Amino acid sequence: MKQYSLKRYQRLRKEKEFEAVFRSGQTWEKKGFFKARYRKNDLSFSRIGISVSKRAGNSVFRNALKRVVRDWFRMHKKEFSCSFDVVFVFSSCISGYSPESIRQSLDQFLREHQQ
């Protein structure tokens, strides 16, 4: 079960880490759901960052959304073909979607970036 844990170092935490991804990363967009900014890193593992607009809903909704994304990443981090820094950016349009539809979109992102 340890292989599915999400360690602190596997998350983007500092503003400069987010800025590096936004500055030099590529964009993948799922209309109406989210944008993913990503770039390869020099580490042996992938890292995740999550940004949710306050307009997306109240704090309970935003935190639940982040839990869904972190859980998805935790279960799929070994499937990335190389190590990435990924920032998922959710806007206010996300509020009407279910956790399952969000997971399906995240799966689509992963399928397209497994090359």
Biopython code that builds the backbone (N, CA, C, O; Angstrom):
import numpy as np
from Bio.PDB.StructureBuilder import StructureBuilder

atoms = [
    (1, "MET", "N", (0.815, -1.198, 0.000)),
    (1, "MET", "CA", (0.000, 0.000, 0.000)),
    (1, "MET", "C", (0.856, 1.258, 0.000)),
    (1, "MET", "O", (0.394, 2.320, -0.416)),
    (2, "LYS", "N", (2.099, 1.152, 0.462)),
    (2, "LYS", "CA", (2.987, 2.302, 0.487)),
    (2, "LYS", "C", (3.231, 2.870, -0.893)),
    (2, "LYS", "O", (3.449, 4.073, -1.037)),
    (3, "GLN", "N", (3.199, 2.019, -1.919)),
    (3, "GLN", "CA", (3.454, 2.492, -3.272)),
    (3, "GLN", "C", (2.401, 3.494, -3.738)),
    (3, "GLN", "O", (2.647, 4.252, -4.677)),
    (4, "TYR", "N", (1.244, 3.507, -3.102)),
    (4, "TYR", "CA", (0.183, 4.428, -3.491)),
    (4, "TYR", "C", (0.120, 5.682, -2.638)),
    (4, "TYR", "O", (-0.813, 6.474, -2.770)),
    (5, "SER", "N", (1.088, 5.869, -1.777)),
    (5, "SER", "CA", (1.059, 7.078, -0.958)),
    (5, "SER", "C", (1.539, 8.267, -1.784)),
    (5, "SER", "O", (2.234, 8.099, -2.786)),
    (6, "LEU", "N", (1.167, 9.451, -1.357)),
    (6, "LEU", "CA", (1.584, 10.675, -2.025)),
    (6, "LEU", "C", (2.414, 11.476, -1.034)),
    (6, "LEU", "O", (1.882, 12.077, -0.100)),
    (7, "LYS", "N", (3.698, 11.476, -1.245)),
    (7, "LYS", "CA", (4.620, 12.148, -0.339)),
    (7, "LYS", "C", (4.620, 13.650, -0.594)),
    (7, "LYS", "O", (4.231, 14.110, -1.668)),
    (8, "ARG", "N", (5.051, 14.389, 0.386)),
    (8, "ARG", "CA", (5.100, 15.842, 0.290)),
    (8, "ARG", "C", (5.973, 16.300, -0.881)),
    (8, "ARG", "O", (5.632, 17.261, -1.571)),
    (9, "TYR", "N", (7.094, 15.618, -1.105)),
    (9, "TYR", "CA", (8.003, 16.021, -2.184)),
    (9, "TYR", "C", (7.432, 15.725, -3.571)),
    (9, "TYR", "O", (8.004, 16.163, -4.569)),
    (10, "GLN", "N", (6.314, 14.990, -3.658)),
    (10, "GLN", "CA", (5.682, 14.704, -4.939)),
    (10, "GLN", "C", (4.639, 15.751, -5.311)),
    (10, "GLN", "O", (3.907, 15.588, -6.287)),
    (11, "ARG", "N", (4.575, 16.814, -4.536)),
    (11, "ARG", "CA", (3.656, 17.916, -4.819)),
    (11, "ARG", "C", (4.439, 19.187, -5.101)),
    (11, "ARG", "O", (5.483, 19.428, -4.495)),
    (12, "LEU", "N", (3.935, 19.995, -6.018)),
    (12, "LEU", "CA", (4.497, 21.316, -6.236)),
    (12, "LEU", "C", (3.943, 22.201, -5.129)),
    (12, "LEU", "O", (2.728, 22.317, -4.969)),
    (13, "ARG", "N", (4.822, 22.816, -4.378)),
    (13, "ARG", "CA", (4.368, 23.557, -3.209)),
    (13, "ARG", "C", (4.736, 25.035, -3.254)),
    (13, "ARG", "O", (4.025, 25.873, -2.699)),
    (14, "LYS", "N", (5.823, 25.348, -3.901)),
    (14, "LYS", "CA", (6.314, 26.726, -3.889)),
    (14, "LYS", "C", (5.890, 27.464, -5.152)),
    (14, "LYS", "O", (5.712, 26.872, -6.216)),
    (15, "GLU", "N", (5.736, 28.772, -4.998)),
    (15, "GLU", "CA", (5.305, 29.602, -6.109)),
    (15, "GLU", "C", (6.278, 29.502, -7.287)),
    (15, "GLU", "O", (5.848, 29.495, -8.441)),
    (16, "LYS", "N", (7.566, 29.426, -7.014)),
    (16, "LYS", "CA", (8.533, 29.357, -8.112)),
    (16, "LYS", "C", (8.433, 28.038, -8.880)),
    (16, "LYS", "O", (8.752, 27.993, -10.068)),
    (17, "GLU", "N", (7.995, 26.969, -8.219)),
    (17, "GLU", "CA", (7.786, 25.695, -8.914)),
    (17, "GLU", "C", (6.597, 25.799, -9.874)),
    (17, "GLU", "O", (6.654, 25.311, -11.002)),
    (18, "PHE", "N", (5.524, 26.440, -9.410)),
    (18, "PHE", "CA", (4.361, 26.657, -10.264)),
    (18, "PHE", "C", (4.737, 27.559, -11.437)),
    (18, "PHE", "O", (4.371, 27.282, -12.579)),
    (19, "GLU", "N", (5.466, 28.635, -11.153)),
    (19, "GLU", "CA", (5.853, 29.578, -12.207)),
    (19, "GLU", "C", (6.705, 28.908, -13.275)),
    (19, "GLU", "O", (6.554, 29.205, -14.460)),
    (20, "ALA", "N", (7.596, 28.010, -12.872)),
    (20, "ALA", "CA", (8.441, 27.312, -13.836)),
    (20, "ALA", "C", (7.598, 26.487, -14.798)),
    (20, "ALA", "O", (7.890, 26.439, -15.993)),
    (21, "VAL", "N", (6.563, 25.843, -14.294)),
    (21, "VAL", "CA", (5.679, 25.042, -15.150)),
    (21, "VAL", "C", (4.879, 25.955, -16.075)),
    (21, "VAL", "O", (4.733, 25.662, -17.261)),
    (22, "PHE", "N", (4.363, 27.057, -15.539)),
    (22, "PHE", "CA", (3.579, 27.972, -16.368)),
    (22, "PHE", "C", (4.452, 28.657, -17.415)),
    (22, "PHE", "O", (3.998, 28.904, -18.533)),
    (23, "ARG", "N", (5.686, 28.962, -17.069)),
    (23, "ARG", "CA", (6.575, 29.677, -17.978)),
    (23, "ARG", "C", (7.062, 28.789, -19.128)),
    (23, "ARG", "O", (7.069, 29.220, -20.280)),
    (24, "SER", "N", (7.462, 27.570, -18.825)),
    (24, "SER", "CA", (8.092, 26.753, -19.866)),
    (24, "SER", "C", (7.339, 25.461, -20.175)),
    (24, "SER", "O", (7.844, 24.611, -20.909)),
    (25, "GLY", "N", (6.147, 25.309, -19.627)),
    (25, "GLY", "CA", (5.405, 24.075, -19.855)),
    (25, "GLY", "C", (4.491, 24.136, -21.059)),
    (25, "GLY", "O", (4.254, 25.199, -21.632)),
    (26, "GLN", "N", (3.988, 22.980, -21.429)),
    (26, "GLN", "CA", (3.007, 22.861, -22.500)),
    (26, "GLN", "C", (1.611, 22.822, -21.882)),
    (26, "GLN", "O", (1.451, 22.563, -20.689)),
    (27, "THR", "N", (0.611, 23.084, -22.715)),
    (27, "THR", "CA", (-0.767, 23.129, -22.226)),
    (27, "THR", "C", (-1.601, 22.040, -22.883)),
    (27, "THR", "O", (-1.494, 21.783, -24.082)),
    (28, "TRP", "N", (-2.433, 21.412, -22.068)),
    (28, "TRP", "CA", (-3.448, 20.484, -22.551)),
    (28, "TRP", "C", (-4.753, 20.954, -21.935)),
    (28, "TRP", "O", (-4.823, 21.197, -20.731)),
    (29, "GLU", "N", (-5.797, 21.084, -22.762)),
    (29, "GLU", "CA", (-7.049, 21.638, -22.253)),
    (29, "GLU", "C", (-8.210, 20.711, -22.547)),
    (29, "GLU", "O", (-8.354, 20.189, -23.652)),
    (30, "LYS", "N", (-9.022, 20.523, -21.541)),
    (30, "LYS", "CA", (-10.293, 19.813, -21.681)),
    (30, "LYS", "C", (-11.366, 20.882, -21.517)),
    (30, "LYS", "O", (-11.630, 21.354, -20.411)),
    (31, "LYS", "N", (-11.973, 21.253, -22.625)),
    (31, "LYS", "CA", (-12.933, 22.363, -22.611)),
    (31, "LYS", "C", (-14.001, 22.164, -21.539)),
    (31, "LYS", "O", (-14.632, 21.110, -21.457)),
    (32, "GLY", "N", (-14.188, 23.182, -20.732)),
    (32, "GLY", "CA", (-15.212, 23.145, -19.703)),
    (32, "GLY", "C", (-14.781, 22.468, -18.416)),
    (32, "GLY", "O", (-15.472, 22.575, -17.403)),
    (33, "PHE", "N", (-13.654, 21.774, -18.435)),
    (33, "PHE", "CA", (-13.206, 21.078, -17.230)),
    (33, "PHE", "C", (-12.003, 21.768, -16.616)),
    (33, "PHE", "O", (-12.097, 22.395, -15.561)),
    (34, "PHE", "N", (-10.877, 21.644, -17.289)),
    (34, "PHE", "CA", (-9.639, 22.156, -16.715)),
    (34, "PHE", "C", (-8.570, 22.292, -17.781)),
    (34, "PHE", "O", (-8.725, 21.829, -18.911)),
    (35, "LYS", "N", (-7.493, 22.932, -17.396)),
    (35, "LYS", "CA", (-6.281, 22.992, -18.197)),
    (35, "LYS", "C", (-5.195, 22.279, -17.406)),
    (35, "LYS", "O", (-5.159, 22.325, -16.176)),
    (36, "ALA", "N", (-4.325, 21.630, -18.135)),
    (36, "ALA", "CA", (-3.156, 21.007, -17.510)),
    (36, "ALA", "C", (-1.924, 21.645, -18.131)),
    (36, "ALA", "O", (-1.754, 21.631, -19.350)),
    (37, "ARG", "N", (-1.074, 22.199, -17.292)),
    (37, "ARG", "CA", (0.223, 22.698, -17.735)),
    (37, "ARG", "C", (1.234, 21.670, -17.256)),
    (37, "ARG", "O", (1.194, 21.252, -16.099)),
    (38, "TYR", "N", (2.135, 21.261, -18.132)),
    (38, "TYR", "CA", (3.078, 20.223, -17.751)),
    (38, "TYR", "C", (4.414, 20.444, -18.438)),
    (38, "TYR", "O", (4.498, 21.056, -19.502)),
    (39, "ARG", "N", (5.434, 19.939, -17.810)),
    (39, "ARG", "CA", (6.769, 19.944, -18.393)),
    (39, "ARG", "C", (7.563, 18.806, -17.785)),
    (39, "ARG", "O", (7.300, 18.382, -16.660)),
    (40, "LYS", "N", (8.526, 18.320, -18.528)),
    (40, "LYS", "CA", (9.383, 17.259, -18.005)),
    (40, "LYS", "C", (10.278, 17.849, -16.924)),
    (40, "LYS", "O", (10.696, 19.004, -16.998)),
    (41, "ASN", "N", (10.558, 17.031, -15.925)),
    (41, "ASN", "CA", (11.499, 17.457, -14.895)),
    (41, "ASN", "C", (12.706, 16.525, -14.877)),
    (41, "ASN", "O", (12.696, 15.482, -15.531)),
    (42, "ASP", "N", (13.722, 16.889, -14.148)),
    (42, "ASP", "CA", (14.955, 16.098, -14.085)),
    (42, "ASP", "C", (14.963, 15.133, -12.910)),
    (42, "ASP", "O", (16.004, 14.573, -12.568)),
    (43, "LEU", "N", (13.825, 14.943, -12.305)),
    (43, "LEU", "CA", (13.721, 14.067, -11.145)),
    (43, "LEU", "C", (13.341, 12.658, -11.598)),
    (43, "LEU", "O", (13.069, 12.429, -12.776)),
    (44, "SER", "N", (13.325, 11.744, -10.676)),
    (44, "SER", "CA", (12.966, 10.363, -11.010)),
    (44, "SER", "C", (11.487, 10.089, -10.753)),
    (44, "SER", "O", (11.058, 8.937, -10.806)),
    (45, "PHE", "N", (10.715, 11.114, -10.482)),
    (45, "PHE", "CA", (9.293, 10.960, -10.175)),
    (45, "PHE", "C", (8.534, 12.183, -10.675)),
    (45, "PHE", "O", (9.121, 13.246, -10.880)),
    (46, "SER", "N", (7.236, 12.030, -10.867)),
    (46, "SER", "CA", (6.376, 13.136, -11.278)),
    (46, "SER", "C", (5.859, 13.869, -10.057)),
    (46, "SER", "O", (5.743, 13.302, -8.971)),
    (47, "ARG", "N", (5.550, 15.146, -10.257)),
    (47, "ARG", "CA", (4.991, 15.965, -9.179)),
    (47, "ARG", "C", (3.717, 16.640, -9.674)),
    (47, "ARG", "O", (3.547, 16.866, -10.872)),
    (48, "ILE", "N", (2.832, 16.955, -8.748)),
    (48, "ILE", "CA", (1.531, 17.525, -9.090)),
    (48, "ILE", "C", (1.307, 18.829, -8.335)),
    (48, "ILE", "O", (1.736, 18.997, -7.193)),
    (49, "GLY", "N", (0.619, 19.747, -9.013)),
    (49, "GLY", "CA", (0.148, 20.979, -8.402)),
    (49, "GLY", "C", (-1.292, 21.181, -8.822)),
    (49, "GLY", "O", (-1.671, 20.801, -9.930)),
    (50, "ILE", "N", (-2.101, 21.770, -7.959)),
    (50, "ILE", "CA", (-3.523, 21.951, -8.250)),
    (50, "ILE", "C", (-3.894, 23.396, -7.943)),
    (50, "ILE", "O", (-3.567, 23.922, -6.879)),
    (51, "SER", "N", (-4.575, 24.024, -8.882)),
    (51, "SER", "CA", (-5.050, 25.389, -8.704)),
    (51, "SER", "C", (-6.542, 25.407, -9.010)),
    (51, "SER", "O", (-6.968, 25.007, -10.093)),
    (52, "VAL", "N", (-7.334, 25.877, -8.044)),
    (52, "VAL", "CA", (-8.785, 25.924, -8.217)),
    (52, "VAL", "C", (-9.251, 27.348, -7.953)),
    (52, "VAL", "O", (-8.948, 27.919, -6.906)),
    (53, "SER", "N", (-9.982, 27.919, -8.894)),
    (53, "SER", "CA", (-10.512, 29.267, -8.758)),
    (53, "SER", "C", (-11.511, 29.337, -7.606)),
    (53, "SER", "O", (-12.267, 28.392, -7.381)),
    (54, "LYS", "N", (-11.517, 30.432, -6.891)),
    (54, "LYS", "CA", (-12.500, 30.603, -5.810)),
    (54, "LYS", "C", (-13.922, 30.662, -6.357)),
    (54, "LYS", "O", (-14.883, 30.381, -5.640)),
    (55, "ARG", "N", (-14.050, 31.026, -7.617)),
    (55, "ARG", "CA", (-15.370, 31.079, -8.250)),
    (55, "ARG", "C", (-15.929, 29.690, -8.530)),
    (55, "ARG", "O", (-17.103, 29.552, -8.873)),
    (56, "ALA", "N", (-15.099, 28.662, -8.386)),
    (56, "ALA", "CA", (-15.550, 27.296, -8.657)),
    (56, "ALA", "C", (-16.551, 26.813, -7.619)),
    (56, "ALA", "O", (-17.330, 25.899, -7.887)),
    (57, "GLY", "N", (-16.538, 27.409, -6.455)),
    (57, "GLY", "CA", (-17.465, 26.992, -5.411)),
    (57, "GLY", "C", (-16.914, 27.320, -4.040)),
    (57, "GLY", "O", (-15.873, 27.964, -3.910)),
    (58, "ASN", "N", (-17.615, 26.875, -3.033)),
    (58, "ASN", "CA", (-17.160, 27.160, -1.681)),
    (58, "ASN", "C", (-15.948, 26.287, -1.344)),
    (58, "ASN", "O", (-15.565, 25.419, -2.127)),
    (59, "SER", "N", (-15.361, 26.521, -0.196)),
    (59, "SER", "CA", (-14.128, 25.822, 0.168)),
    (59, "SER", "C", (-14.337, 24.311, 0.284)),
    (59, "SER", "O", (-13.424, 23.537, -0.002)),
    (60, "VAL", "N", (-15.517, 23.895, 0.697)),
    (60, "VAL", "CA", (-15.799, 22.465, 0.808)),
    (60, "VAL", "C", (-15.704, 21.809, -0.574)),
    (60, "VAL", "O", (-15.090, 20.753, -0.728)),
    (61, "PHE", "N", (-16.318, 22.447, -1.572)),
    (61, "PHE", "CA", (-16.271, 21.910, -2.938)),
    (61, "PHE", "C", (-14.845, 21.924, -3.478)),
    (61, "PHE", "O", (-14.384, 20.931, -4.042)),
    (62, "ARG", "N", (-14.143, 23.050, -3.309)),
    (62, "ARG", "CA", (-12.781, 23.168, -3.842)),
    (62, "ARG", "C", (-11.854, 22.138, -3.217)),
    (62, "ARG", "O", (-11.047, 21.533, -3.922)),
    (63, "ASN", "N", (-11.949, 21.928, -1.918)),
    (63, "ASN", "CA", (-11.098, 20.949, -1.250)),
    (63, "ASN", "C", (-11.456, 19.514, -1.664)),
    (63, "ASN", "O", (-10.573, 18.666, -1.796)),
    (64, "ALA", "N", (-12.739, 19.249, -1.866)),
    (64, "ALA", "CA", (-13.150, 17.918, -2.339)),
    (64, "ALA", "C", (-12.593, 17.667, -3.740)),
    (64, "ALA", "O", (-12.142, 16.563, -4.042)),
    (65, "LEU", "N", (-12.624, 18.682, -4.586)),
    (65, "LEU", "CA", (-12.073, 18.569, -5.930)),
    (65, "LEU", "C", (-10.572, 18.272, -5.869)),
    (65, "LEU", "O", (-10.076, 17.412, -6.597)),
    (66, "LYS", "N", (-9.871, 18.970, -5.020)),
    (66, "LYS", "CA", (-8.428, 18.723, -4.887)),
    (66, "LYS", "C", (-8.151, 17.319, -4.358)),
    (66, "LYS", "O", (-7.176, 16.685, -4.762)),
    (67, "ARG", "N", (-8.996, 16.832, -3.461)),
    (67, "ARG", "CA", (-8.829, 15.457, -2.971)),
    (67, "ARG", "C", (-9.018, 14.439, -4.090)),
    (67, "ARG", "O", (-8.279, 13.458, -4.172)),
    (68, "VAL", "N", (-10.011, 14.673, -4.953)),
    (68, "VAL", "CA", (-10.252, 13.770, -6.089)),
    (68, "VAL", "C", (-9.026, 13.744, -6.992)),
    (68, "VAL", "O", (-8.590, 12.671, -7.408)),
    (69, "VAL", "N", (-8.467, 14.907, -7.299)),
    (69, "VAL", "CA", (-7.316, 14.982, -8.202)),
    (69, "VAL", "C", (-6.083, 14.358, -7.559)),
    (69, "VAL", "O", (-5.354, 13.613, -8.215)),
    (70, "ARG", "N", (-5.842, 14.652, -6.285)),
    (70, "ARG", "CA", (-4.683, 14.051, -5.594)),
    (70, "ARG", "C", (-4.818, 12.533, -5.524)),
    (70, "ARG", "O", (-3.835, 11.812, -5.699)),
    (71, "ASP", "N", (-6.017, 12.053, -5.271)),
    (71, "ASP", "CA", (-6.249, 10.612, -5.205)),
    (71, "ASP", "C", (-6.011, 9.968, -6.566)),
    (71, "ASP", "O", (-5.396, 8.906, -6.656)),
    (72, "TRP", "N", (-6.502, 10.615, -7.628)),
    (72, "TRP", "CA", (-6.269, 10.096, -8.971)),
    (72, "TRP", "C", (-4.770, 10.032, -9.253)),
    (72, "TRP", "O", (-4.271, 9.021, -9.748)),
    (73, "PHE", "N", (-4.057, 11.106, -8.941)),
    (73, "PHE", "CA", (-2.610, 11.144, -9.195)),
    (73, "PHE", "C", (-1.887, 10.073, -8.381)),
    (73, "PHE", "O", (-0.977, 9.409, -8.878)),
    (74, "ARG", "N", (-2.291, 9.919, -7.163)),
    (74, "ARG", "CA", (-1.677, 8.927, -6.277)),
    (74, "ARG", "C", (-1.807, 7.524, -6.870)),
    (74, "ARG", "O", (-0.865, 6.735, -6.792)),
    (75, "MET", "N", (-2.934, 7.209, -7.450)),
    (75, "MET", "CA", (-3.182, 5.884, -8.011)),
    (75, "MET", "C", (-2.551, 5.689, -9.395)),
    (75, "MET", "O", (-2.341, 4.553, -9.820)),
    (76, "HIS", "N", (-2.247, 6.784, -10.102)),
    (76, "HIS", "CA", (-1.758, 6.674, -11.476)),
    (76, "HIS", "C", (-0.339, 7.203, -11.677)),
    (76, "HIS", "O", (0.134, 7.236, -12.813)),
    (77, "LYS", "N", (0.337, 7.604, -10.647)),
    (77, "LYS", "CA", (1.649, 8.238, -10.828)),
    (77, "LYS", "C", (2.675, 7.316, -11.469)),
    (77, "LYS", "O", (3.591, 7.799, -12.136)),
    (78, "LYS", "N", (2.554, 6.026, -11.291)),
    (78, "LYS", "CA", (3.498, 5.072, -11.896)),
    (78, "LYS", "C", (3.266, 4.910, -13.395)),
    (78, "LYS", "O", (4.129, 4.384, -14.098)),
    (79, "GLU", "N", (2.117, 5.350, -13.891)),
    (79, "GLU", "CA", (1.780, 5.176, -15.299)),
    (79, "GLU", "C", (2.357, 6.261, -16.201)),
    (79, "GLU", "O", (2.326, 6.119, -17.424)),
    (80, "PHE", "N", (2.880, 7.338, -15.627)),
    (80, "PHE", "CA", (3.518, 8.368, -16.443)),
    (80, "PHE", "C", (4.790, 7.780, -17.035)),
    (80, "PHE", "O", (5.602, 7.198, -16.316)),
    (81, "SER", "N", (4.966, 7.930, -18.348)),
    (81, "SER", "CA", (6.107, 7.316, -19.018)),
    (81, "SER", "C", (7.432, 7.973, -18.642)),
    (81, "SER", "O", (8.472, 7.314, -18.640)),
    (82, "CYS", "N", (7.401, 9.250, -18.328)),
    (82, "CYS", "CA", (8.595, 9.927, -17.834)),
    (82, "CYS", "C", (8.146, 10.883, -16.739)),
    (82, "CYS", "O", (6.947, 11.058, -16.521)),
    (83, "SER", "N", (9.081, 11.492, -16.059)),
    (83, "SER", "CA", (8.709, 12.326, -14.919)),
    (83, "SER", "C", (8.306, 13.725, -15.392)),
    (83, "SER", "O", (9.019, 14.375, -16.157)),
    (84, "PHE", "N", (7.163, 14.156, -14.921)),
    (84, "PHE", "CA", (6.584, 15.450, -15.264)),
    (84, "PHE", "C", (6.312, 16.256, -14.002)),
    (84, "PHE", "O", (6.112, 15.709, -12.917)),
    (85, "ASP", "N", (6.311, 17.576, -14.180)),
    (85, "ASP", "CA", (5.671, 18.476, -13.233)),
    (85, "ASP", "C", (4.359, 18.860, -13.896)),
    (85, "ASP", "O", (4.367, 19.390, -15.007)),
    (86, "VAL", "N", (3.240, 18.606, -13.245)),
    (86, "VAL", "CA", (1.922, 18.868, -13.817)),
    (86, "VAL", "C", (1.151, 19.785, -12.884)),
    (86, "VAL", "O", (1.092, 19.554, -11.677)),
    (87, "VAL", "N", (0.558, 20.833, -13.459)),
    (87, "VAL", "CA", (-0.334, 21.711, -12.704)),
    (87, "VAL", "C", (-1.703, 21.635, -13.357)),
    (87, "VAL", "O", (-1.854, 21.961, -14.535)),
    (88, "PHE", "N", (-2.691, 21.211, -12.602)),
    (88, "PHE", "CA", (-4.069, 21.180, -13.076)),
    (88, "PHE", "C", (-4.744, 22.462, -12.613)),
    (88, "PHE", "O", (-4.763, 22.768, -11.421)),
    (89, "VAL", "N", (-5.299, 23.209, -13.563)),
    (89, "VAL", "CA", (-5.931, 24.495, -13.279)),
    (89, "VAL", "C", (-7.422, 24.358, -13.542)),
    (89, "VAL", "O", (-7.839, 24.106, -14.672)),
    (90, "PHE", "N", (-8.220, 24.523, -12.499)),
    (90, "PHE", "CA", (-9.672, 24.406, -12.602)),
    (90, "PHE", "C", (-10.294, 25.790, -12.494)),
    (90, "PHE", "O", (-9.952, 26.566, -11.603)),
    (91, "SER", "N", (-11.209, 26.092, -13.407)),
    (91, "SER", "CA", (-11.875, 27.391, -13.388)),
    (91, "SER", "C", (-13.276, 27.245, -12.798)),
    (91, "SER", "O", (-13.643, 26.190, -12.281)),
    (92, "SER", "N", (-14.041, 28.316, -12.885)),
    (92, "SER", "CA", (-15.378, 28.321, -12.292)),
    (92, "SER", "C", (-16.344, 27.383, -13.007)),
    (92, "SER", "O", (-17.388, 27.045, -12.448)),
    (93, "CYS", "N", (-16.029, 26.956, -14.216)),
    (93, "CYS", "CA", (-16.924, 26.079, -14.987)),
    (93, "CYS", "C", (-17.022, 24.678, -14.401)),
    (93, "CYS", "O", (-17.921, 23.928, -14.781)),
    (94, "ILE", "N", (-16.151, 24.306, -13.513)),
    (94, "ILE", "CA", (-16.061, 22.936, -13.012)),
    (94, "ILE", "C", (-17.179, 22.575, -12.035)),
    (94, "ILE", "O", (-17.415, 21.394, -11.778)),
    (95, "SER", "N", (-17.859, 23.565, -11.495)),
    (95, "SER", "CA", (-18.773, 23.320, -10.380)),
    (95, "SER", "C", (-19.906, 22.344, -10.679)),
    (95, "SER", "O", (-20.438, 21.740, -9.747)),
    (96, "GLY", "N", (-20.291, 22.167, -11.928)),
    (96, "GLY", "CA", (-21.413, 21.289, -12.229)),
    (96, "GLY", "C", (-21.046, 19.849, -12.541)),
    (96, "GLY", "O", (-21.924, 19.057, -12.882)),
    (97, "TYR", "N", (-19.782, 19.490, -12.434)),
    (97, "TYR", "CA", (-19.340, 18.160, -12.853)),
    (97, "TYR", "C", (-19.133, 17.221, -11.676)),
    (97, "TYR", "O", (-18.797, 17.645, -10.570)),
    (98, "SER", "N", (-19.337, 15.951, -11.937)),
    (98, "SER", "CA", (-19.194, 14.938, -10.895)),
    (98, "SER", "C", (-17.739, 14.505, -10.777)),
    (98, "SER", "O", (-16.966, 14.670, -11.721)),
    (99, "PRO", "N", (-17.358, 13.956, -9.634)),
    (99, "PRO", "CA", (-15.999, 13.437, -9.472)),
    (99, "PRO", "C", (-15.646, 12.373, -10.518)),
    (99, "PRO", "O", (-14.501, 12.299, -10.964)),
    (100, "GLU", "N", (-16.614, 11.560, -10.904)),
    (100, "GLU", "CA", (-16.338, 10.517, -11.890)),
    (100, "GLU", "C", (-16.001, 11.108, -13.258)),
    (100, "GLU", "O", (-15.103, 10.611, -13.938)),
    (101, "SER", "N", (-16.706, 12.156, -13.667)),
    (101, "SER", "CA", (-16.399, 12.774, -14.965)),
    (101, "SER", "C", (-15.036, 13.464, -14.923)),
    (101, "SER", "O", (-14.335, 13.517, -15.933)),
    (102, "ILE", "N", (-14.667, 13.984, -13.777)),
    (102, "ILE", "CA", (-13.344, 14.597, -13.632)),
    (102, "ILE", "C", (-12.265, 13.521, -13.726)),
    (102, "ILE", "O", (-11.248, 13.725, -14.389)),
    (103, "ARG", "N", (-12.474, 12.380, -13.074)),
    (103, "ARG", "CA", (-11.510, 11.272, -13.168)),
    (103, "ARG", "C", (-11.367, 10.785, -14.607)),
    (103, "ARG", "O", (-10.258, 10.474, -15.041)),
    (104, "GLN", "N", (-12.461, 10.713, -15.349)),
    (104, "GLN", "CA", (-12.401, 10.279, -16.746)),
    (104, "GLN", "C", (-11.584, 11.257, -17.590)),
    (104, "GLN", "O", (-10.828, 10.843, -18.468)),
    (105, "SER", "N", (-11.737, 12.547, -17.323)),
    (105, "SER", "CA", (-10.952, 13.540, -18.057)),
    (105, "SER", "C", (-9.473, 13.444, -17.693)),
    (105, "SER", "O", (-8.608, 13.596, -18.556)),
    (106, "LEU", "N", (-9.186, 13.197, -16.435)),
    (106, "LEU", "CA", (-7.801, 13.016, -16.017)),
    (106, "LEU", "C", (-7.212, 11.767, -16.658)),
    (106, "LEU", "O", (-6.043, 11.766, -17.045)),
    (107, "ASP", "N", (-8.005, 10.701, -16.775)),
    (107, "ASP", "CA", (-7.556, 9.489, -17.461)),
    (107, "ASP", "C", (-7.239, 9.781, -18.924)),
    (107, "ASP", "O", (-6.264, 9.260, -19.467)),
    (108, "GLN", "N", (-8.057, 10.609, -19.559)),
    (108, "GLN", "CA", (-7.821, 10.984, -20.948)),
    (108, "GLN", "C", (-6.497, 11.741, -21.068)),
    (108, "GLN", "O", (-5.722, 11.497, -21.993)),
    (109, "PHE", "N", (-6.243, 12.645, -20.148)),
    (109, "PHE", "CA", (-4.961, 13.364, -20.132)),
    (109, "PHE", "C", (-3.799, 12.378, -20.036)),
    (109, "PHE", "O", (-2.815, 12.498, -20.766)),
    (110, "LEU", "N", (-3.916, 11.416, -19.143)),
    (110, "LEU", "CA", (-2.842, 10.436, -18.954)),
    (110, "LEU", "C", (-2.633, 9.586, -20.209)),
    (110, "LEU", "O", (-1.496, 9.351, -20.618)),
    (111, "ARG", "N", (-3.724, 9.128, -20.816)),
    (111, "ARG", "CA", (-3.611, 8.315, -22.033)),
    (111, "ARG", "C", (-2.874, 9.071, -23.147)),
    (111, "ARG", "O", (-2.062, 8.489, -23.867)),
    (112, "GLU", "N", (-3.160, 10.354, -23.279)),
    (112, "GLU", "CA", (-2.550, 11.140, -24.343)),
    (112, "GLU", "C", (-1.085, 11.480, -24.057)),
    (112, "GLU", "O", (-0.362, 11.900, -24.961)),
    (113, "HIS", "N", (-0.645, 11.304, -22.820)),
    (113, "HIS", "CA", (0.734, 11.667, -22.466)),
    (113, "HIS", "C", (1.551, 10.481, -21.980)),
    (113, "HIS", "O", (2.503, 10.654, -21.219)),
    (114, "GLN", "N", (1.197, 9.303, -22.402)),
    (114, "GLN", "CA", (1.954, 8.120, -22.040)),
    (114, "GLN", "C", (2.986, 7.743, -23.084)),
    (114, "GLN", "O", (3.628, 6.701, -22.950)),
    (115, "GLN", "N", (3.167, 8.541, -24.107)),
    (115, "GLN", "CA", (4.120, 8.195, -25.165)),
    (115, "GLN", "C", (5.532, 8.285, -24.676)),
    (115, "GLN", "O", (6.466, 8.027, -25.435)),
]
sb = StructureBuilder()
sb.init_structure("model")
sb.init_model(0)
sb.init_chain("A")
sb.init_seg("    ")
for serial, (resi, resn, name, xyz) in enumerate(atoms, 1):
    if name == "N":
        sb.init_residue(resn, " ", resi, " ")
    sb.init_atom(name, np.array(xyz, "f"), 0.0, 1.0, " ", f" {name:<3s}", serial, name[0])
structure = sb.get_structure()
